[in-house]
């Protein structure tokens, strides 16, 4: 999938895509993957108010102009989307990893 000219990795339930990087890293570090797959966290919209586009000047000075513009665009989108959400809950898809340490300090 291409996103603004950059190759975007797909997250797949079978552990391929970005998940395979996680799997490789943990296995090489001495972990056994018990589960790696998709899940969804439920969030409250109060943390996603459109006001995060109005950052304090001290923070804006630490950002590149591109980052500040991206934050402004996200705030505009959120201001459009939030009124459409009735129950104040949003679903946040992500990957979850359950792993058991097999080797390393303190493991016998």
N, C-alpha and C positions, 0 to 999 in steps of 0.2 A: 504494500500500500504506500503510495506517495503522499506526503503531506508537505505542502509548500516547498517542493523541490528536494526534500530530504526523504530518505528511505525510512519508513516507520515499521518497526517490528510488530507483528501481530502476537497477541497473547492468546494461546490456545489451551484448552483444558487438558490436552495430552502431554503438557509439559514442554512442547516444542516452542520455538520463537524465543522470547525473552526468558521464559521459564527454563529453557535448556541451559542458559547461562548460569542461572541460580543453581540448578542441579549440578552442573559441572564444578562450579566453585565450591559448593558444600561437600560434594563427594571427595574432591581433591584435598579438602581440609580435614578429612576424617569423620565426616557425618554420613549417616544413613538416612535417606529421604523416606519418611513414612508416608507422607502425603504432600503433593505439590499440585495445586489446582486453583480454580477460580472460586471466589466467594464474593459476597456483597455485604458491605457495612451499611447500616442505616444511619444517616446523619440528620441533624436538625438544621433547617434553613437559616436559623438565626446566625449561624457562623458564616453565612454566604451573602450577607447584605451587600448591596451595591456600593456602600460607603468605602469598601476597601480600595476603591479607585482614587480616593481622596487621602492619600498618604501624607504624613508629615513631611515637611520640606527636608528635614535632616535625612530621612530615608530616601527620598527622591534623589538627593544629591549623590547617594551611594550607588544608584542604579545607572546603567547606561540608558541613553535616550530610547533605545529600542525596547528595553525592559519596561520602562515607564509607559511607553505607548501600548505595549502588550497588556499591562495591568489596566490601563484605561479602557481598552477594548473589551477585556474580560468583564470589567465593572458594568459596561454598557449592556453586555449580553445578560449578565445576572439581573440587572434592573428590568430587563424584558421578561425573563423566565420566572423569577420569583413570584410575581403576582399570579401566575398560572398554577401554582402549587397549592392545593387546598389544605392538606393536612400538616404542612410544615415539615414533612419528612422527604428526604431524598436518598436514593440508593446509589452507593459509591462502589462500583466494581473494582476488584483488585485480586491479586494472587495471595494465597496463604501457603506457608510452608510449615509442616510438622517434621522435625528431624531429631535423630538420636545421635549423640556424640559417641563415636566408636573408638577414637584414638586421641591422644593428646595429654596434657598435664592433668593429673588427678583422675584419669580414667584407667582402670585396671583391667 
